[in-house]
């Protein structure tokens, strides 16, 4: 079964997209390097890949819609 498609480090958190299940999850990284609990930041979002912009929002390429959208750290999203 496929797992993580994209993994990015941003703002002391690990962000993970899981394309076949459609969420984006994140986990805070502790000072000792251990990961905290996973938090679902977005559901029903088929993210193919993503990168972070200066605003702190994730710029996401979607699949199969072939669109680009932005996901704010609070989970709000809008089409770029």
N, C-alpha and C positions, 0 to 999 in steps of 0.2 A: 504494500500500500504506500503511495507517495506521502511524503511528509512535508517538511519546510521547503518552500520554494525560494524565499528571499529572507536574508537575515542581515540586519543593520544595527550598528551601535549608534545611539544618539542620546545625549543628555543623561548619561549614566543609566541608560536602559537598553535592553536588547529588544528589538522589534522583529517580529517574525510573521511572514505571510505564509499561509497554507492554502495554496491555490485550489486543491481538490475539495476542500471543506469550506472555503470562502471566508474565514475570519482573518483578522490581523490581531495578534496578541503581543503583549509586551511584558517585560519583567525588569524590575529595578535591580541593578547590580550593586551589591554591598561593597563596602570598603575592603573586605577580605577576598573579594572576587566571586563570592557565591551569588547565585541568582535567588531572587525572591519569588513570591507566588506569581503565577501567570495571570494576567488580566486581559480579558477580551476588550480591545479598543474599538473594533469594528466587526460587524457581521454582514453576511450577504455582500461581500466585496471580493470579487475574484481578482486579486492583485497578482500581476505577473512579475513585476519588479517595482522598486521604489527607491527614492532618494530624498534627502531632507534639504529644504531650502532655508534661507536666512530667517524666515519667519518662524521656523520650528515646525512647520507643517510638512507632512510627507507628500511628495509628488509621486503619484501612483499611475503606472501603466496598467490598464485593466485587460482582462482576457475573458471571454472572446469578444467583448464589445469594442475593443481597440480604441479606447478613449483614455484621456488623462484626467485625473481629478486630484484634488488636494484634500488631505485628511489632517485636521487640526489635532493637537495633542489631547483635546477634550473629546474627540470622536466625531465632531461635526465635519461634514464633508461638502464640497462644492466642486463643480466642473471647472477645470482650469481653462 
